Amino acid sequence: MLHQPAQLDLMFQALADPTRRLMVERLCDGPASVSELAAPLQMTLSAVVQHLAVLEESGLVRSQKQGRVRTCQVDTQALRSAERWISERRTLWEKRFDRLGAYLAENPEEPKEGPQT
């Protein structure tokens, strides 16, 4: 579960990389093997594994090895936690903008004359 700020930091750091975001997007469609994740990417399998390690450390992705195949999947609970955090920030800012709009509506500023020439 994602309630600690440090875990949230790891999650956003992991998502800061476009390759890792692409991997998460692919995994949102369903589980995939490391080879399946690597196929569309222009990088070595070793580099893909390093990206996956970052995603796993952040809590966004879980993997399981069966035989010789490592299958990865998104941890939907972690995604929901990040979504909740973002939603809370959005709600806060929407309220602030609503208060600002109400204040400006109640206190219209008189037009100021520009410099006279």
WOTATA-V869601 format. One record per backbone hydrogen bond with DSSP energy under -0.5 kcal/mol. NH is the residue of the N-H (numbers start at 1). CO is the residue of the C=O. Records with the same first field share a line. If there is no record, write none. Layout:
NH->CO, CO
This chain:
3->1
8->4
9->5
10->6
11->7
12->8
13->9
14->10
15->11
16->12, 13
17->14
21->17
22->18
23->19
24->20
25->21
26->22
27->23
28->24
29->25, 26
30->27
32->72
34->70
37->33
38->34
39->35
40->36
41->38
43->41
48->44
49->45
50->46
51->47
52->48
53->49
54->50
55->51
56->52
57->53
58->54
59->55, 56
60->55
61->55
62->73
64->71
66->64, 69
69->66
70->68
71->64, 69
72->32
73->62
74->27
75->60
76->74
78->75
79->75
80->76
81->77
82->78
83->79
84->80
85->81
86->82
87->83
88->84
89->85
90->86
91->87
92->88
93->89
94->90
95->91
96->92
97->93
98->94
99->95
100->96
101->97
102->98
103->99
104->100
105->101
106->102
107->103
